[in-house]
Amino acid sequence: MTRTPFLASYDALLARWPVPVDTADLASRYGTTRVISCGPADAPPLVMLHGGGTTAAVWFANIAELGRAHRVHAVDRIGEPGLSLRGEHPPRTSAELLDWLDTVLDGLGLARCALLGHSYGAWIALSHALRCPERVERLVLIDPTQCFAGYRPGYLLRALPLLLRPTAARARAFLGWESAGAVVDPDFLELYGLAAEFPDAKPIVGRRPRAARLRGLTVPTLVLLAAESRVHDARRVEAAAHRLLPGARTAILPGVSHHGLPFRRAGELDAAVLSFLDDEDLSGRLSAPRRTVRP
């Protein structure tokens, strides 16, 4: 496919952001990273990492609330669908991927920030917090994959045809299966399908963090899970998160699947994130009380 339909679909989803935005293209040895920013310039910074197969535009339902009192920076990853461009040496390993994220934070002038990620983006966010805890003020993991538990075998089996020969039709059918027939936002669905055919998209697959490293993490962490996720068992992930991060806060949001969590439960997700980010009494991971919401 040409990039023209993809770009038109990207622009259509970004046009639904209900706030003024600034865009920046940050150069590094890895290439050029597109960052979409909004919110008060002097507000606490929040960097957001989208899930696999999506783009920075995916936060259309969250950005108005999250950007009221935070300077939000949504990032397109190099080597994946989006408006970032590979350089001569794009990230090829997990270490290079995390180093790339460091260059993004440097380019934004952020010595320290809150870091939020969904799905694969949550794995990157957690990995970065483990590598550079001094740069992460607080950590938000939205239905994280490969962080505290593995994938359901049925999910991987269903995803296999899409991985072997990605097409827009297969991607949209897969999304329909994972969401159990729930109505999916049409603009998101269109872009998700086109992203599957994005030229040479190569996400970096990393390992689950070791238990000993997780237990040593002192960054205050919030884990938000989708009750109807077909990627993994939300309760098993929650139990593992509590076991491995004893001070983590968790919530299971009812009636929503993995891929739809950012926009189908936007109000509840935003409220939970803001409550966590704005809690002035949260002084460290071990002092953070557990709070669980069940369907």
N, C-alpha and C positions, 0 to 999 in steps of 0.2 A: 504494500500500500504506500501511497505518498503520505507525507506528513500533513497535507492540507486539511483533510477531514479531521484528523486528530487535533490540530491547532484550533480549528473552528469549534470543536466540541469542548476543548479546554477553555477557550474564551467564553463560551456559553455558560459553563459552570462558574467560572470566575466572576462573570457579570452578575451572578446572584449573590455575591458578597455584598451585604447591605451597608458597607462602610467604605470610606475612601481608603485606597491602598497606595503604598509606595513599592516599587520593584527595584531590585538591585541584582547585578550580575557580578559575582565575586570571583576573581581570578586566583587560581593557585596552580601548582604543578600538575594537579589532577584534571584541570579543565576549568570551565566556568559554571558556577552554581547560581541558579536563579532562586532568589528569596523574595517572598511577598510579605510585606510588613504593614501593620496598622496599629492603631491605638496611640495613646499619648507618648510623645517621644521620651519623656522623663519618667515614665512608669516602669515598674519592675519588669524585666525581660522574661518572655516565655518563648522558647524555641520548640516548634512542633514538627514531628516526623511522621509522615503518612505511612500507611500500610503498603505491602507489596501489591503491584498491579494498579495502584492509584497514583495520584499526584497531589501537590500542595493545594490544589483547588478543592479538594475533598472536604475542607473545613467550612464550607459555605453556611452550614446550619449552626455552627458554634462560634464563629468569629465575632459576631456582634456582642455577645455577652462576655466572652473571654477578653475582648479588646477594649472593654470599657475602662478597666483599671490596670491593664497590663500592655506592654509593648510586645505584640505578638509577631513572631517571625516564622512563617511557614516555608519549608525548604523542599525543593525538588532535588532528589538525589542524582548524582552523576551516574550514567550507565543504566538508568531506568527511564520509563516513560515520564515525560515532563519537558521543561524548557531549559534544563541544564545541559551543557555540552561537554563531551569528553575532550580531554587534551591528549597529548602524546603519551601520557602515562596515567590512564584512569585507574581508580582503585581496583585491585585484583584479589586482595586478601583481606581478611578481617582486620588485621592491623592497619592496613592502608585505608580501609573504610573509616576506622575510628580516627586516624590521623587526618583524613579529609574533613571529618566533622570538626576537629580542632581548628582547621584552617577557616571553616565557615564561621565559627565563633570568633576567631581572631578578626576576620573580615568585617564582622558586625561590631567589633570593638567591645566584645563581652568577655570579661575575665571570669564571670560567674553568672549563671542564669538558672531558671527553672527549665526542666527538659521534659517534654511530653511526647510519647510515641504510641501508635496504634499497631497491633499485630507485629509484623516484621520490624516496623519502626520502633516498637517497644523493645524488641531485642537489641536494636542498635543503641537506644537510649540507656538501657540497663548496662550494656557492655561498656558504654562510654563512662557511666557513673562508676563502674568498677575500676576502670582504667585511670580516670581523672576525677576522683571524688571532690577535689578542691574546686572544680569548675561547675559543679552541679549543686544548686541551692536546694532544690526539691525535685522529686522524680515522680512522674505520673505514667503508669503503664495501663493502656486500654486494651483489654483482652489480649494480653501478650502471648506470643508464640515462642516456643523454644527458650523460655526463661525459667519456668518452674516445673514444667511437664511437657511430654512429647505430644505429637499429633495422634488423633484417633486413626487407626488403620483404614477405616472406611472413608475417611476424608481424603487420605492420600491416594487410595484406590480410585476414588471418584475424580480426583484432580489429575491423575496420570495422563489421560488423553490430551488434556489441555497443556500439560507440560511437554509432551512429546511433539504435538503439532498444534500450537496455539492459533486459534482463529477467533474472530469476534463472536461468531455464533456459539462456539463452545464456551467461551468465557461467560457469555450472558446466560447460557443454560446452566453452567456451574453455579453462578451467583443465584439463579432461581432455586436450584436445589438446596444450597446452603441456607438460604433465607426461608426455606420451607413454604414457598409460594407467597410470602408476604409481598405487598406492593413495594417495589424498589423505585426510588426516585428516577424518573426517566432520563434526566440529564446525566446523572451519575452512571446509570446503566449504559448509556451511549458511550461515554468516555471510557468506562471499564472495558467494554468490548474492543474499542479501537486501541486501547493501551496494550491489549494482548498481542496485537500485530505490530507493535512498535518496533522499528528496526534495531536488531542486535541488542535488545534489552537483556542484561546479564546481572541479575541480583547476586550478591555474594552470600553464600550459605555458610553460616557459622555454627559452632557447637553450643550446646546449652552450658551456661556457666556452672562451674563446680560448686558443690554445696559449701565447702569451706570458704570460698571467696564471697559467696552470697551472705553467709553468716557474719562476715567481717564488714559488710557495707553499713556505713553510718549515715548515709544520706536519707532524710525522711522520704518515705515512699508511699504512694497511693496506688492500689491495684483495682481497676474497675473491670468487671467481667460480664459477658453476655450470657444470660441464663440459657438461651436456646442455641448457643454456639454448637455447630457441628464439627468444629476444628478440634475441640477437646472437651472434657468434662469440666464445667466451670467450678463445681464444688471440689473436685480433686485439685484443680489449679489453686483455688483459694486455700485449701488445706496445706498444700505444698508451700505456698507463699508465706503463710503464718509460721510454718515449721522452719523455713530457711531464712525468713526475715521477721524475727519475732516481734518487731515493733511496727510492721507495716499495717496501714489501714486498708481495708478491702470493702468492696460492695459488689453485689451481684444484681444487675439490672434486669428486671423481668421482661418477658415477651419480646426479646430482640435477639437477633443472630449476630455472629461475629462481624460480618462485613457491613451490616447496617447500623452498628452501634453508634458511630459518630453522628448520624443524622436522624435515625429513627427514635432515639431516646435523647435528643439533644438537650432538652431542658433539664432532665435529671442528671445527665452527664456533666453539663456545664455547672450546675449547682454544686455537685460533688467536687469538681475540680477547683472551683473558686473557694469553696469552704476550706479546702485543704491548703491551697496556695496562700490564702489570706489569714490563716490561723496564726496569730502572733504568739500564741503560747506553745507552738510546736518548736521545740528547741533541739530535737534530735530524734533519731529513729526509735531508740529504746523507750522514750517517754511518750510516744504517740499511741493513743488508745486505739484498739481495734473497733471498727464499726462495720457491721455487716448488714446489708439489706438483701432479703431473700424474696423470691416470688411468692 
